[in-house]
Amino acid sequence: MSAWALNYEIYEHGNLDYIGGTSASTPAVAGMFSLINDLRLQQQLPPLGFLNPALYTMLQTSCYNDILRGNNGDQPCCEGFTAQSGWDPMTGLGSPNFPALESFFMQSFPLRR
């Protein structure tokens, strides 16, 4: 899974600043799943737990925005990869589509307590 990683606005010591990279995108995605867990608990559903198997079962759904263009070949250490249809090593499954993820985990993944 990938997520936007540039120009997240934060306030540090009262000053506006911008952060990026996995330090910004990872907490953003974690926050999405935290919101889904909160919604599940409100509906008397168990928390999600280990997500990897479920993430791959959703591959052919609208839960992801497939990223079809771009590459990370500008890294000094390696040639990098190019985005392509479906899973690829650069963007993984794609970027999360929060409304579709929420719907999937609230309706298609119920597992009542």
N, C-alpha and C positions, 0 to 999 in steps of 0.2 A: 504494500500500500504506500502511496506517496501523498504528500500534502504540500500546499504552498509553503515556501520557506523563506520568503523575502519580505522585508519591511513590516514586521509586526511592531506596532507602536506600543511602547511601554513608558512608564514614568519611573525614573530612578533618581532618588534624592530630590524630588520635585521638578526634575527636568525631563522633557520629552526626549526619548531616544528610540532607536530602531534596532531590532535584533533580527537574526535570520538563521537559517540552517536547521539542523535537527533540534537545536535548542529551542526553536520556535515551533516547528511543525509537529514534533512528537507530543508536546503537551497539548497542542490543539486537537490532535486525534484522540489522545487519552481523555480529554475533556468531553468529546462527543460520546465515547463509550461510558463515561461516568454519568452523563445525562441519561443515556439509555438505561443504565442500571438503576438510576433513581426512579425513572418511569416504571420499570419492571417491579421494583419493590412497592411502589404505590398501588400496583395492580395485583399484589400478593403473588408475584412471580419471583422465582429465584434469580440471583445475580447471574451474569453471563458466565463467569469463570474463564477457563482456557478457551480462547477465541480462535486459534488457528484452524481447526477443522471446519468450523462454521464459515470462516472467511472464504475458504476455498470452495465450499458448496454454493456460495453466492456468486461465483465467477460469471455465470451467464445471466445475471440479473441486472437490474438498473441500480444496484447498490454502489457501483463504481462508475466513475467517468474515465473511460479508457483514454489514455494519453497516446496519441499516434505520431506526434512530431517531437523532435528534439534529440539531443544526445548529451552525454557527459564526457566527451572526448577531449575536453580542454584541461584535463587533469595532468599534472607533470609526471605522475607515477605510471600511467597506463593509457591505453588507447580508449578505454571507456566503452559504452554501449549506446545503441540507438533504440529509441522507442518504436514499438511495433504493436500491431493488433493483439489483444489478449495480454497474458502475462509476459513481461519481459524483465530482464535483470536491472534495468534502469528505473522503471516506475512501478515494478511489481504488478499488482492487480489494477492499479489506477488510483485516482484520488477518490476519497469517500464522498458519496452522495448522502448527506445526513438524513433527509426525509425518507429516502428509500431504506437506509439502514435501520432507522427507527421503526418503520413499518415491518420490516423483515423480523426484527428481534422482538417486536410486540405481538405479531400475528403468526408468523411461520415458525417461530422458535419458542413456543409458549412454556413448556415444561413446568406445569404448576407444582407448587410445594406439596 
